[in-house]
Amino acid sequence: VQLQASGGGLVQPGGSLRLSCIASGATSDVEVMGWFRQVADKPRERLSCIWRGDKVPYYADSVKGRFTISRDYAKYTASLQMNSLNSDDTAVYYCAASRFGSSCLNGTHSSAGLYDYWGQGTLVTVSS
């Protein structure tokens, strides 16, 4: 499975961006898709995770109410709509996919190590 992420860029504080991730290859293997971000010298932070077996997606407290994840199972895509961006959101954003089908809400997919496939990362810079 290959993941291609796009949509990053420079945005002013308070602005919005939409990240997209397209999966190709053995897409039938993908159960869970998620978004992470990383700032230099810090661990990769899980932001959101979506699995068809959950009623709602998972969101980290840092983005809850501002970010919205969506997934098109027919097109093998996942998107992250990011609103009310601030300087703390500046990071490289990664989409990720896991072959392990399990809830995103119980901590199972909290670790980056549980994801099998990663996109190349897209830089989001929030600055005036």
N, CA, C and O atoms as a MOPAC input file, in Angstrom:
PM7 MOZYME 1SCF
protein

 N      0.84800 1    -1.18600 1     0.00000 1
 C      0.00000 1     0.00000 1     0.00000 1
 C      0.88200 1     1.23300 1     0.00000 1
 O      1.82800 1     1.34100 1     0.78100 1
 N      0.56400 1     2.14400 1    -0.87000 1
 C      1.26700 1     3.42200 1    -0.90300 1
 C      0.27300 1     4.53000 1    -0.53600 1
 O     -0.87900 1     4.53200 1    -0.97000 1
 N      0.75200 1     5.45000 1     0.26200 1
 C     -0.07200 1     6.58300 1     0.67900 1
 C      0.54500 1     7.86400 1     0.14200 1
 O      1.74500 1     8.09700 1     0.28200 1
 N     -0.28100 1     8.68000 1    -0.46600 1
 C      0.17200 1     9.95800 1    -1.00000 1
 C     -0.61100 1    11.06200 1    -0.31700 1
 O     -1.82300 1    11.18100 1    -0.49900 1
 N      0.09000 1    11.87200 1     0.47300 1
 C     -0.55500 1    12.97000 1     1.18900 1
 C     -0.31400 1    14.28700 1     0.45800 1
 O      0.72000 1    14.48500 1    -0.17900 1
 N     -1.28200 1    15.16800 1     0.56500 1
 C     -1.15800 1    16.48000 1    -0.07200 1
 C     -2.01100 1    17.49100 1     0.68600 1
 O     -2.82800 1    17.12900 1     1.53200 1
 N     -1.80400 1    18.75700 1     0.36600 1
 C     -2.66100 1    19.79600 1     0.91800 1
 C     -2.00000 1    20.71700 1     1.91600 1
 O     -2.61100 1    21.69200 1     2.35200 1
 N     -0.77000 1    20.43400 1     2.28700 1
 C     -0.09600 1    21.30500 1     3.22800 1
 C      0.26100 1    22.64100 1     2.60300 1
 O      0.12300 1    22.83700 1     1.39500 1
 N      0.71800 1    23.54700 1     3.43600 1
 C      1.11400 1    24.85500 1     2.93500 1
 C      1.18100 1    25.87400 1     4.04800 1
 O      1.16500 1    25.54100 1     5.23300 1
 N      1.25800 1    27.11900 1     3.63800 1
 C      1.32500 1    28.23200 1     4.58000 1
 C     -0.07300 1    28.82000 1     4.75800 1
 O     -0.77600 1    29.08800 1     3.78300 1
 N     -0.45700 1    29.01400 1     6.00100 1
 C     -1.77100 1    29.58000 1     6.28500 1
 C     -1.65100 1    30.53800 1     7.46400 1
 O     -0.82000 1    30.34700 1     8.35100 1
 N     -2.47200 1    31.54900 1     7.46200 1
 C     -2.45500 1    32.51000 1     8.56100 1
 C     -3.19200 1    31.95500 1     9.77800 1
 O     -4.06800 1    31.10100 1     9.64000 1
 N     -2.84200 1    32.43700 1    10.95700 1
 C     -3.58100 1    32.00800 1    12.15200 1
 C     -5.07100 1    32.25100 1    11.98400 1
 O     -5.50000 1    33.29500 1    11.49300 1
 N     -5.84600 1    31.26400 1    12.40200 1
 C     -7.28800 1    31.33600 1    12.23400 1
 C     -7.78700 1    30.76500 1    10.92300 1
 O     -8.99200 1    30.61300 1    10.72500 1
 N     -6.87900 1    30.45400 1    10.04100 1
 C     -7.25700 1    29.95100 1     8.73600 1
 C     -7.51000 1    28.45700 1     8.71900 1
 O     -7.49100 1    27.79300 1     9.75500 1
 N     -7.74700 1    27.94300 1     7.52800 1
 C     -8.09300 1    26.53500 1     7.35000 1
 C     -7.25600 1    25.90600 1     6.23800 1
 O     -6.79900 1    26.57900 1     5.31400 1
 N     -7.07400 1    24.61600 1     6.36000 1
 C     -6.45300 1    23.80600 1     5.30900 1
 C     -7.13600 1    22.45000 1     5.29800 1
 O     -7.68600 1    22.00000 1     6.30300 1
 N     -7.08700 1    21.81900 1     4.14500 1
 C     -7.62300 1    20.46500 1     4.02500 1
 C     -6.53200 1    19.56300 1     3.48500 1
 O     -6.01900 1    19.77600 1     2.38700 1
 N     -6.18500 1    18.56300 1     4.25900 1
 C     -5.19700 1    17.57800 1     3.83500 1
 C     -5.91300 1    16.36800 1     3.23700 1
 O     -6.98800 1    15.97200 1     3.68700 1
 N     -5.29800 1    15.80600 1     2.23300 1
 C     -5.86600 1    14.61800 1     1.59500 1
 C     -4.82800 1    13.51200 1     1.54000 1
 O     -3.62800 1    13.76900 1     1.45400 1
 N     -5.29900 1    12.30100 1     1.58900 1
 C     -4.41800 1    11.13600 1     1.52600 1
 C     -5.07400 1    10.10600 1     0.62000 1
 O     -6.21700 1     9.70200 1     0.83800 1
 N     -4.34100 1     9.69400 1    -0.38900 1
 C     -4.85700 1     8.69900 1    -1.33000 1
 C     -4.06200 1     7.41100 1    -1.16700 1
 O     -2.83100 1     7.42100 1    -1.20200 1
 N     -4.76400 1     6.32200 1    -0.99100 1
 C     -4.12400 1     5.01100 1    -0.86900 1
 C     -4.18600 1     4.29300 1    -2.20500 1
 O     -5.18500 1     4.36000 1    -2.92100 1
 N     -3.10200 1     3.60600 1    -2.52300 1
 C     -3.07300 1     2.80700 1    -3.74500 1
 C     -2.37400 1     1.49000 1    -3.44200 1
 O     -1.71700 1     1.33600 1    -2.41200 1
 N     -2.52700 1     0.56000 1    -4.34800 1
 C     -1.93500 1    -0.75900 1    -4.14100 1
 C     -2.94800 1    -1.70800 1    -3.50700 1
 O     -4.10500 1    -1.75700 1    -3.92300 1
 N     -2.51300 1    -2.44900 1    -2.51400 1
 C     -3.36300 1    -3.43900 1    -1.85900 1
 C     -4.28500 1    -2.76200 1    -0.84700 1
 O     -4.19900 1    -3.00900 1     0.35600 1
 N     -5.15300 1    -1.92000 1    -1.34900 1
 C     -5.98300 1    -1.08600 1    -0.47400 1
 C     -6.98300 1    -1.89300 1     0.33700 1
 O     -7.46700 1    -1.42500 1     1.36800 1
 N     -7.29500 1    -3.09100 1    -0.11300 1
 C     -8.23500 1    -3.91100 1     0.65500 1
 C     -7.65600 1    -4.30800 1     2.00800 1
 O     -8.39100 1    -4.74300 1     2.89500 1
 N     -6.35400 1    -4.16300 1     2.16700 1
 C     -5.70400 1    -4.48700 1     3.43900 1
 C     -5.92700 1    -3.40600 1     4.49600 1
 O     -5.75100 1    -3.64800 1     5.69000 1
 N     -6.31000 1    -2.23000 1     4.05300 1
 C     -6.38400 1    -1.09100 1     4.96800 1
 C     -7.66500 1    -1.11900 1     5.77500 1
 O     -8.76500 1    -1.12700 1     5.22300 1
 N     -7.50700 1    -1.13500 1     7.08400 1
 C     -8.66000 1    -1.09700 1     7.98500 1
 C     -8.80900 1     0.27800 1     8.63600 1
 O     -9.89700 1     0.85500 1     8.64800 1
 N     -7.75000 1     0.77200 1     9.15300 1
 C     -7.77600 1     2.03600 1     9.89000 1
 C     -6.90300 1     3.04600 1     9.16400 1
 O     -5.82500 1     2.70900 1     8.67300 1
 N     -7.36500 1     4.26200 1     9.10100 1
 C     -6.53600 1     5.35900 1     8.59000 1
 C     -6.46900 1     6.44700 1     9.64600 1
 O     -7.42800 1     6.69300 1    10.37800 1
 N     -5.32700 1     7.08300 1     9.70600 1
 C     -5.14900 1     8.11600 1    10.71100 1
 C     -4.25100 1     9.22100 1    10.21900 1
 O     -3.60100 1     9.11600 1     9.17900 1
 N     -4.23500 1    10.28700 1    10.99800 1
 C     -3.35200 1    11.42400 1    10.73900 1
 C     -2.49400 1    11.68400 1    11.97200 1
 O     -2.98000 1    11.68400 1    13.10300 1
 N     -1.23300 1    11.89900 1    11.72600 1
 C     -0.27200 1    12.23900 1    12.76500 1
 C      0.41000 1    13.54200 1    12.35800 1
 O      0.31000 1    13.99300 1    11.21700 1
 N      1.09500 1    14.12000 1    13.31300 1
 C      1.96800 1    15.23600 1    12.98400 1
 C      3.22300 1    15.14400 1    13.83900 1
 O      3.24800 1    14.50700 1    14.89200 1
 N      4.24800 1    15.79800 1    13.35100 1
 C      5.52200 1    15.75000 1    14.06000 1
 C      6.23400 1    17.07400 1    13.94500 1
 O      6.34300 1    17.66600 1    12.87200 1
 N      6.71200 1    17.51400 1    15.08700 1
 C      7.58300 1    18.67600 1    15.16400 1
 C      8.98000 1    18.15800 1    15.47100 1
 O      9.13400 1    17.16600 1    16.18300 1
 N      9.97300 1    18.80900 1    14.95000 1
 C     11.35700 1    18.35000 1    15.10900 1
 C     11.65700 1    18.03100 1    16.57200 1
 O     11.30100 1    18.78700 1    17.47600 1
 N     12.32400 1    16.88800 1    16.78400 1
 C     12.78900 1    16.44500 1    18.09300 1
 C     11.67100 1    16.03400 1    19.03400 1
 O     11.91800 1    15.82200 1    20.22100 1
 N     10.45800 1    15.91800 1    18.53700 1
 C      9.35100 1    15.45700 1    19.36400 1
 C      8.73600 1    14.19900 1    18.75900 1
 O      8.83900 1    13.97300 1    17.55300 1
 N      8.10200 1    13.38800 1    19.58800 1
 C      7.45800 1    12.17500 1    19.05800 1
 C      6.32200 1    12.51800 1    18.10300 1
 O      5.73500 1    13.59900 1    18.16000 1
 N      6.03700 1    11.58200 1    17.24200 1
 C      4.91800 1    11.77100 1    16.33200 1
 C      3.62000 1    11.71300 1    17.13400 1
 O      3.40800 1    10.79700 1    17.92900 1
 N      2.76800 1    12.69000 1    16.91600 1
 C      1.52600 1    12.82500 1    17.68300 1
 C      0.33200 1    12.36800 1    16.84800 1
 O      0.12700 1    12.84300 1    15.73100 1
 N     -0.44600 1    11.45200 1    17.39300 1
 C     -1.65900 1    11.02800 1    16.70800 1
 C     -2.72200 1    12.10600 1    16.86600 1
 O     -2.99700 1    12.55000 1    17.98100 1
 N     -3.31000 1    12.51900 1    15.77800 1
 C     -4.33700 1    13.54800 1    15.79300 1
 C     -5.73200 1    12.97400 1    15.64600 1
 O     -6.65700 1    13.36900 1    16.35600 1
 N     -5.87300 1    12.04900 1    14.73000 1
 C     -7.20200 1    11.53400 1    14.43600 1
 C     -7.08100 1    10.16100 1    13.79200 1
 O     -6.06100 1     9.82300 1    13.19200 1
 N     -8.13100 1     9.38900 1    13.93000 1
 C     -8.11800 1     7.99900 1    13.48000 1
 C     -9.54600 1     7.61600 1    13.13800 1
 O    -10.48400 1     8.00500 1    13.83400 1
 N     -9.70900 1     6.85300 1    12.06800 1
 C    -11.06900 1     6.49400 1    11.66700 1
 C    -11.12300 1     5.03100 1    11.24500 1
 O    -10.25200 1     4.54500 1    10.52400 1
 N    -12.14100 1     4.35300 1    11.70000 1
 C    -12.36800 1     2.93600 1    11.40700 1
 C    -13.86100 1     2.74900 1    11.20600 1
 O    -14.66600 1     3.31900 1    11.94200 1
 N    -14.23200 1     1.95800 1    10.22000 1
 C    -15.64100 1     1.82800 1     9.87000 1
 C    -16.47900 1     1.21400 1    10.98900 1
 O    -17.69900 1     1.37500 1    11.01400 1
 N    -15.83100 1     0.51800 1    11.90400 1
 C    -16.56600 1    -0.10400 1    13.00100 1
 C    -16.90500 1     0.83000 1    14.15000 1
 O    -17.67700 1     0.46800 1    15.03800 1
 N    -16.33700 1     2.02500 1    14.14100 1
 C    -16.62200 1     3.01300 1    15.18000 1
 C    -17.75900 1     3.93000 1    14.73400 1
 O    -17.91700 1     4.21500 1    13.54700 1
 N    -18.53400 1     4.37800 1    15.69300 1
 C    -19.60900 1     5.32800 1    15.37100 1
 C    -19.04900 1     6.70900 1    15.10700 1
 O    -19.59100 1     7.46500 1    14.30000 1
 N    -17.96500 1     7.03700 1    15.78600 1
 C    -17.34100 1     8.33700 1    15.61100 1
 C    -15.83100 1     8.13900 1    15.51700 1
 O    -15.30800 1     7.14500 1    16.02000 1
 N    -15.13400 1     9.06000 1    14.88700 1
 C    -13.67600 1     8.95700 1    14.83100 1
 C    -13.05300 1     9.37800 1    16.16000 1
 O    -13.71500 1     9.90700 1    17.05200 1
 N    -11.76600 1     9.12200 1    16.24700 1
 C    -11.00300 1     9.58200 1    17.40300 1
 C    -10.33500 1    10.91500 1    17.05500 1
 O     -9.86600 1    11.12600 1    15.93700 1
 N    -10.30700 1    11.80200 1    18.04900 1
 C     -9.56900 1    13.05100 1    17.92100 1
 C     -8.75600 1    13.28100 1    19.18300 1
 O     -9.23000 1    13.04300 1    20.29400 1
 N     -7.53000 1    13.74600 1    19.00100 1
 C     -6.74200 1    14.17100 1    20.14300 1
 C     -7.34600 1    15.44300 1    20.72300 1
 O     -7.98300 1    16.21800 1    20.00900 1
 N     -7.14800 1    15.65000 1    21.99600 1
 C     -7.68000 1    16.84400 1    22.64500 1
 C     -7.17100 1    18.11900 1    21.97800 1
 O     -7.87200 1    19.13000 1    21.93200 1
 N     -5.96400 1    18.05900 1    21.46900 1
 C     -5.34800 1    19.24800 1    20.88000 1
 C     -6.05600 1    19.72100 1    19.61400 1
 O     -5.89500 1    20.87300 1    19.21100 1
 N     -6.83600 1    18.84800 1    18.98700 1
 C     -7.48800 1    19.22700 1    17.72700 1
 C     -8.99100 1    19.03500 1    17.76200 1
 O     -9.68200 1    19.38500 1    16.80500 1
 N     -9.49900 1    18.49300 1    18.83200 1
 C    -10.92800 1    18.20800 1    18.92500 1
 C    -11.73000 1    19.50000 1    18.76300 1
 O    -11.42200 1    20.51000 1    19.39500 1
 N    -12.73300 1    19.46300 1    17.93600 1
 C    -13.55700 1    20.63100 1    17.67500 1
 C    -13.03500 1    21.52600 1    16.57200 1
 O    -13.75000 1    22.40700 1    16.09600 1
 N    -11.78900 1    21.31100 1    16.16000 1
 C    -11.19600 1    22.12300 1    15.09000 1
 C    -10.91300 1    21.30600 1    13.83600 1
 O    -11.02300 1    21.81800 1    12.72200 1
 N    -10.55000 1    20.04200 1    14.01300 1
 C    -10.19600 1    19.17800 1    12.89500 1
 C    -11.29600 1    18.13900 1    12.69000 1
 O    -11.93000 1    17.68300 1    13.64200 1
 N    -11.50200 1    17.78400 1    11.44500 1
 C    -12.48300 1    16.76300 1    11.11100 1
 C    -11.88200 1    15.79000 1    10.11000 1
 O    -11.40000 1    16.18500 1     9.04800 1
 N    -11.91800 1    14.51800 1    10.46400 1
 C    -11.41400 1    13.48600 1     9.55800 1
 C    -12.58800 1    12.89700 1     8.78500 1
 O    -13.69500 1    12.77800 1     9.31000 1
 N    -12.33600 1    12.54000 1     7.56000 1
 C    -13.34500 1    11.85800 1     6.76000 1
 C    -12.65200 1    10.81000 1     5.89400 1
 O    -11.44400 1    10.85500 1     5.66300 1
 N    -13.44600 1     9.88800 1     5.43800 1
 C    -12.86700 1     8.80500 1     4.65500 1
 C    -13.85800 1     8.38100 1     3.57700 1
 O    -15.05100 1     8.22100 1     3.83200 1
 N    -13.35400 1     8.21000 1     2.41200 1
 C    -14.14400 1     7.69000 1     1.29500 1
 C    -13.66400 1     6.27600 1     1.03300 1
 O    -12.60400 1     6.07300 1     0.44100 1
 N    -14.43900 1     5.30200 1     1.47100 1
 C    -14.00400 1     3.91900 1     1.35800 1
 C    -13.99600 1     3.44100 1    -0.09000 1
 O    -13.23700 1     2.53900 1    -0.44500 1
 N    -14.81700 1     4.02800 1    -0.90200 1
 C    -14.86100 1     3.63400 1    -2.31100 1
 C    -13.65200 1     4.15700 1    -3.08000 1
 O    -13.18100 1     3.51300 1    -4.01700 1
 N    -13.15300 1     5.32400 1    -2.68300 1
 C    -12.03000 1     5.93700 1    -3.39500 1
 C    -10.71700 1     5.76200 1    -2.65700 1
 O     -9.67800 1     6.23000 1    -3.12000 1
 N    -10.75300 1     5.09300 1    -1.51500 1
 C     -9.53600 1     4.81800 1    -0.73200 1
 C     -8.81100 1     6.11500 1    -0.37500 1
 O     -7.59300 1     6.22500 1    -0.51100 1
 N     -9.57600 1     7.07000 1     0.07600 1
 C     -8.99000 1     8.34100 1     0.47900 1
 C     -9.38000 1     8.68200 1     1.91200 1
 O    -10.40000 1     8.22000 1     2.42300 1
 N     -8.56300 1     9.48500 1     2.53600 1
 C     -8.87400 1    10.04000 1     3.84500 1
 C     -8.47800 1    11.50600 1     3.82600 1
 O     -7.45600 1    11.87900 1     3.24800 1
 N     -9.28700 1    12.32400 1     4.45600 1
 C     -9.02000 1    13.75200 1     4.47200 1
 C     -9.05000 1    14.27400 1     5.89700 1
 O     -9.67600 1    13.69100 1     6.78200 1
 N     -8.36700 1    15.37500 1     6.09500 1
 C     -8.37300 1    16.03800 1     7.39200 1
 C     -8.64700 1    17.51700 1     7.16100 1
 O     -7.79500 1    18.24700 1     6.65200 1
 N     -9.82500 1    17.94300 1     7.53400 1
 C    -10.18000 1    19.34600 1     7.45500 1
 C     -9.72000 1    20.02200 1     8.72900 1
 O    -10.10900 1    19.62700 1     9.82800 1
 N     -8.88800 1    21.04500 1     8.57800 1
 C     -8.29900 1    21.71500 1     9.73500 1
 C     -8.76400 1    23.16600 1     9.75900 1
 O     -8.49500 1    23.93200 1     8.83400 1
 N     -9.45300 1    23.52800 1    10.81300 1
 C     -9.96100 1    24.88700 1    10.96500 1
 C     -9.34900 1    25.54800 1    12.18900 1
 O     -8.77700 1    24.87800 1    13.04900 1
 N     -9.47400 1    26.84500 1    12.26000 1
 C     -8.98700 1    27.62200 1    13.41100 1
 C     -7.53500 1    27.27900 1    13.74400 1
 O     -7.18000 1    27.03200 1    14.89700 1
 N     -6.72500 1    27.27100 1    12.71900 1
 C     -5.32700 1    26.89100 1    12.90100 1
 C     -4.56900 1    27.95100 1    13.68500 1
 O     -4.84000 1    29.14600 1    13.57200 1
 N     -3.62500 1    27.49300 1    14.47100 1
 C     -2.75300 1    28.40700 1    15.21600 1
 C     -1.31300 1    27.94400 1    15.08100 1
 O     -1.03900 1    26.90600 1    14.47700 1
 N     -0.40100 1    28.71000 1    15.64000 1
 C      1.02400 1    28.42700 1    15.45200 1
 C      1.41800 1    27.07200 1    16.02000 1
 O      2.38400 1    26.46700 1    15.55400 1
 N      0.69700 1    26.59100 1    17.00700 1
 C      1.00700 1    25.27900 1    17.57800 1
 C      0.71600 1    24.13200 1    16.61400 1
 O      1.16200 1    23.00400 1    16.82500 1
 N     -0.02600 1    24.42600 1    15.56800 1
 C     -0.35200 1    23.40700 1    14.57100 1
 C      0.73200 1    23.27500 1    13.49700 1
 O      0.64800 1    22.40300 1    12.63200 1
 N      1.73400 1    24.12800 1    13.55300 1
 C      2.81700 1    24.03300 1    12.58600 1
 C      3.58800 1    22.73700 1    12.79800 1
 O      4.11000 1    22.48300 1    13.88300 1
 N      3.65200 1    21.92600 1    11.75800 1
 C      4.28900 1    20.61600 1    11.86200 1
 C      4.27500 1    19.95500 1    10.48800 1
 O      3.67300 1    20.46100 1     9.54100 1
 N      4.94400 1    18.82800 1    10.40600 1
 C      4.79700 1    17.95900 1     9.24800 1
 C      3.68600 1    16.96900 1     9.56100 1
 O      3.70400 1    16.31600 1    10.60400 1
 N      2.72700 1    16.86000 1     8.66300 1
 C      1.56000 1    16.01600 1     8.86800 1
 C      1.68900 1    14.75400 1     8.01600 1
 O      2.07000 1    14.80500 1     6.84600 1
 N      1.36400 1    13.63200 1     8.63400 1
 C      1.47200 1    12.34200 1     7.98000 1
 C      0.13600 1    11.61200 1     8.00900 1
 O     -0.55400 1    11.60100 1     9.02800 1
 N     -0.21500 1    11.01600 1     6.90800 1
 C     -1.32100 1    10.07100 1     6.95200 1
 C     -0.73700 1     8.67400 1     7.13400 1
 O      0.38800 1     8.39800 1     6.71700 1
 N     -1.50600 1     7.81200 1     7.75300 1
 C     -1.04100 1     6.47100 1     8.06200 1
 C     -2.19300 1     5.49000 1     7.92900 1
 O     -3.36200 1     5.86100 1     8.04400 1
 N     -1.84700 1     4.23900 1     7.68700 1
 C     -2.86200 1     3.20900 1     7.53400 1
 C     -2.42900 1     1.94900 1     8.25800 1
 O     -1.24700 1     1.60700 1     8.30800 1
 N     -3.41100 1     1.27600 1     8.81100 1
 C     -3.14700 1     0.05000 1     9.55400 1
 C     -3.97100 1    -1.09100 1     8.99000 1
 O     -5.11800 1    -0.89600 1     8.58800 1
 N     -3.39000 1    -2.28400 1     8.96000 1
 C     -4.10900 1    -3.47500 1     8.51800 1
 C     -4.92600 1    -4.08300 1     9.64300 1
 O     -5.74300 1    -4.97600 1     9.41800 1
 N     -4.70200 1    -3.60000 1    10.84200 1
 C     -5.36200 1    -4.16500 1    12.00600 1
 C     -6.68900 1    -3.47400 1    12.22800 1
 O     -6.72600 1    -2.28500 1    12.54500 1
 N     -7.76000 1    -4.19100 1    12.06700 1
 C     -9.07700 1    -3.61700 1    12.22200 1
 C     -9.53000 1    -3.64700 1    13.66400 1
 O     -9.87100 1    -4.69800 1    14.20600 1
 N     -9.52600 1    -2.49300 1    14.26600 1
 C     -9.94200 1    -2.37700 1    15.66000 1
 C    -10.30700 1    -0.93300 1    15.93700 1
 O     -9.93800 1    -0.02400 1    15.19300 1
 N    -11.02500 1    -0.74600 1    17.00200 1
 C    -11.51200 1     0.58900 1    17.31700 1
 C    -10.37800 1     1.59700 1    17.47200 1
 O     -9.30500 1     1.28400 1    17.98800 1
 N    -10.64600 1     2.80900 1    17.01100 1
 C     -9.73100 1     3.91500 1    17.22200 1
 C     -9.94500 1     4.55300 1    18.58800 1
 O     -9.15100 1     5.39400 1    19.01000 1
 N    -10.99200 1     4.16800 1    19.26900 1
 C    -11.42800 1     4.88300 1    20.45800 1
 C    -10.92600 1     4.28800 1    21.76600 1
 O    -11.12400 1     4.87300 1    22.83100 1
 N    -10.28900 1     3.15000 1    21.69300 1
 C     -9.87400 1     2.50000 1    22.94300 1
 C     -8.36900 1     2.51400 1    23.15000 1
 O     -7.85200 1     1.79700 1    24.00600 1
 N     -7.67400 1     3.31300 1    22.38300 1
 C     -6.23600 1     3.41100 1    22.56200 1
 C     -5.43000 1     2.43800 1    21.73000 1
 O     -4.20200 1     2.52300 1    21.69700 1
 N     -6.09300 1     1.51900 1    21.05900 1
 C     -5.37200 1     0.49800 1    20.28700 1
 C     -4.48800 1     1.11400 1    19.22200 1
 O     -3.35100 1     0.68300 1    19.03300 1
 N     -4.99000 1     2.10500 1    18.53400 1
 C     -4.24500 1     2.72000 1    17.44500 1
 C     -3.58300 1     4.02600 1    17.85500 1
 O     -3.36500 1     4.90600 1    17.02200 1
 N     -3.26900 1     4.15200 1    19.11600 1
 C     -2.64300 1     5.37700 1    19.58000 1
 C     -1.15800 1     5.43500 1    19.23000 1
 O     -0.58900 1     6.52000 1    19.11700 1
 N     -0.54500 1     4.29900 1    19.06200 1
 C      0.89200 1     4.25000 1    18.80500 1
 C      1.17800 1     4.26300 1    17.31200 1
 O      0.54300 1     3.55400 1    16.53100 1
 N      2.13900 1     5.07700 1    16.93900 1
 C      2.54400 1     5.12400 1    15.53500 1
 C      3.05800 1     3.77200 1    15.06700 1
 O      2.97700 1     3.44600 1    13.88300 1
 N      3.58200 1     2.99100 1    15.99000 1
 C      4.14100 1     1.69700 1    15.63000 1
 C      3.12200 1     0.68300 1    15.14700 1
 O      3.48600 1    -0.32600 1    14.54300 1
 N      1.83700 1     0.94500 1    15.41100 1
 C      0.81800 1    -0.00900 1    14.99100 1
 C      0.39000 1     0.21000 1    13.55100 1
 O     -0.35200 1    -0.60200 1    12.99900 1
 N      0.83800 1     1.27900 1    12.94400 1
 C      0.46900 1     1.57800 1    11.57100 1
 C      1.49700 1     0.97800 1    10.61500 1
 O      2.70500 1     1.06300 1    10.83600 1
 N      0.99200 1     0.38200 1     9.56700 1
 C      1.85000 1    -0.35100 1     8.63800 1
 C      2.35200 1     0.50800 1     7.47600 1
 O      3.40800 1     0.23800 1     6.90500 1
 N      1.60100 1     1.52200 1     7.14200 1
 C      1.92700 1     2.30100 1     5.95600 1
 C      1.87900 1     3.79400 1     6.29300 1
 O      1.05400 1     4.24700 1     7.08500 1
 N      2.77700 1     4.52900 1     5.67500 1
 C      2.87100 1     5.96100 1     5.94300 1
 C      3.01200 1     6.74000 1     4.65000 1
 O      3.68000 1     6.31300 1     3.70800 1
 N      2.36600 1     7.89200 1     4.62900 1
 C      2.58700 1     8.83200 1     3.54500 1
 C      3.89400 1     9.56600 1     3.76400 1
 O      4.56300 1     9.38200 1     4.78200 1
 N      4.24600 1    10.38600 1     2.81700 1
 C      5.53900 1    11.04200 1     2.82800 1
 C      5.59400 1    12.27300 1     3.71700 1
 O      6.67900 1    12.80300 1     3.95500 1
 N      4.47600 1    12.73500 1     4.20700 1
 C      4.46600 1    13.92600 1     5.04300 1
 C      4.22800 1    15.17600 1     4.22200 1
 O      4.74000 1    15.32800 1     3.11300 1
 N      3.44500 1    16.05800 1     4.79100 1
 C      3.18600 1    17.33900 1     4.13000 1
 C      3.28700 1    18.42600 1     5.19200 1
 O      2.71100 1    18.30600 1     6.27400 1
 N      4.01900 1    19.47900 1     4.87700 1
 C      4.31800 1    20.52600 1     5.84200 1
 C      3.17900 1    21.52800 1     5.93100 1
 O      2.70200 1    22.04400 1     4.92000 1
 N      2.75600 1    21.79000 1     7.15300 1
 C      1.77400 1    22.83100 1     7.43400 1
 C      2.44900 1    23.89200 1     8.28700 1
 O      2.97800 1    23.60200 1     9.36000 1
 N      2.42500 1    25.11100 1     7.80100 1
 C      3.02100 1    26.23000 1     8.52500 1
 C      1.94100 1    27.26200 1     8.79300 1
 O      1.30200 1    27.76800 1     7.87100 1
 N      1.74800 1    27.56800 1    10.06700 1
 C      0.74900 1    28.56800 1    10.44600 1
 C      1.50000 1    29.80200 1    10.93200 1
 O      2.13200 1    29.79300 1    11.98900 1
 N      1.41700 1    30.84300 1    10.14800 1
 C      2.18100 1    32.04500 1    10.45200 1
 C      1.56500 1    33.24600 1     9.76000 1
 O      0.98900 1    33.13900 1     8.67700 1
 N      1.70000 1    34.38500 1    10.40700 1
 C      1.22200 1    35.61500 1     9.78100 1
 C      2.35600 1    36.30500 1     9.01200 1
 O      2.14400 1    37.36000 1     8.41500 1

